[in-house]
Amino acid sequence: MRTALEGAQLDGWDAQLHDASAGTGVPSVLLVGGKGAEARWCGSVERSSGIRAPEFKRRTAALQLMAIDGQVYAIGHDDGFRLLPDDLKDRRFGLSFVIRQIDPQQVRGLVASTLGQARTDIAVTPGGVPFSMLGIRAYDQLVSRIGGYLDSTELTYARYGRGKAATAEGGCGLRLRLGVDAADLIGDIREIARICRSCEPRQGLEFVEHFMPVRDPKIGEALDAALDEALGCAEDGRIALAVPEDLVGAYGEAASFGVKIGPRRAHRLDDLSLAHLLDPVRGRRPGSRLAALRGGKIYVYGQPEADGTTPTVVTGALRWIEASMALGERRFCLWDQSWYEIGAAYQKAIRATVASVIRATPSWTPPPWSRGADEATYNRDLSNSPEGRGFLNLDRAYVKNPLKRRNVLEVCDHLAPDDSLVLVKPAHGRSGPLSHLFNQGLVTYQLLQNSADVRADFRGLVREKSGGRRQLPEAFVPRRIIFAIHLKPGSVLTPDTLFGFSQVTLAQTVRTLQQWGVRVEVIGIPDASPDTARRSGEKTAA
């Protein structure tokens, strides 16, 4: 622990290192420091006003390292978390905790990177929203930080918090309320470790761990070799400048940067570009370029003091590089010094999304589909069945299409008692009808959301078909869409029996609708028993 607290991170700090083992009961060291100088604006104020007004600013930091049950944990105060070298940090520690502990329906914000695009997306939702509304594509966006409201835990705050809602934000580190007394702090750390070790991620957040760094050493070596070769070539789009997730704030406040690659002194820059990182390594011999970049440093100067020599952040140069490489038909991306395979989580993400909307116990059980019945017959029988009590049949009832004159649209097949839209479709051995069904759900919502004429037409249609018994609000948009599907006779709808192409289409539809705040449910329509089918046929013939 003492060795970890030595190096470039301490440059410029007036720091003292203490042995805190006696006060905590576990092996522990404490680093306390600070640094100060005249505020940078003092000289400018004197020149513009003629008045000397010296003011001094001081930054402070404390970092406590504690060895608990064979692991070392760091607790930072103020800038203390910056004093620990990046290569010693578990970059998924905080994320591992929050996806197991926060409420997926009350996510307050996240940071996600789109692999292969060097793009970072930041969402801030102070009141908390369902995670599904944040529009994350689970198969190519790597969530690196997430925050939200904690469910009940055994942490100290739960005992003394007097019912206050607690929050946590996790990425590389973990930001949350912890006990202050040594015994409480150690107990909280042990509880956090237990949750990370023993609990499963919350439903809806499992995909965060689908993205795992490449573990095969041979593939890693091949990718490193390909990147080393690319570093010696002219820029071709495979390598891009990317801001490390935990430095997004520091990057936005930076006044200047420094780049040190190789033995030469750090080069001071007003802004940072990809060329500043690639030019020093491009001319090196093959096999040494990546090593030089990996050993390089980036200095971030955020509103520097009067002498302008003390950086706010010191980090490895490779962390600022994102690279896309291919090995045969497989595509990989280097992100925050680790290789990930693009698309490796695609199948898991599709299946997880589909499984989340095809529930074992649906909210509504539709009536069975009689053998030989067509869609119109089934919809007519549904509204007259005990299972369809309160459902309004709108099959083949149309509103005007605002995008094309002399054209009409069917909004849904039924309006449920809670004003959910129900769309029915038989898919007897074909995926095409289901693609049409899912697309209808998307188009329906978009038109109701964005067209006052469509809303007015649909409200009038509901009022007419119900004989005035059903009245929708003037600004009606559906909050839930139910897709009711009948597969070929003898099949039960599950994520496994749904056609492969339809799984992809459904997953895309679900993610889009959920991002707009619409709940989606997919329900299988069962087959009618032979006796039921015979009675239905006799009734129809009569």
PyMOL commands that set and color helices and strands:
alter all, ss='L'
color gray80, all
select helices_A, chain A and resi 3-5+8-10+21-24+42-49+79-83+86-88+93-101+131-134+156-160+182-198+206-209+217-231+245-253+274-282+289-295+317-320+346-357+375-383+386-388+432-450+452-465+500-515+530-541
alter helices_A, ss='H'
color red, helices_A
select strands_A, chain A and resi 14-19+28-38+56-68+71-78+102-114+119-129+141-150+167-170+174-176+239-241+256-260+267-269+297-301+313-316+321-327+330-335+338-341+392-393+398-400+408-410+414-415+421-427+480-487+519-524
alter strands_A, ss='S'
color yellow, strands_A
deselect
rebuild
show_as cartoon
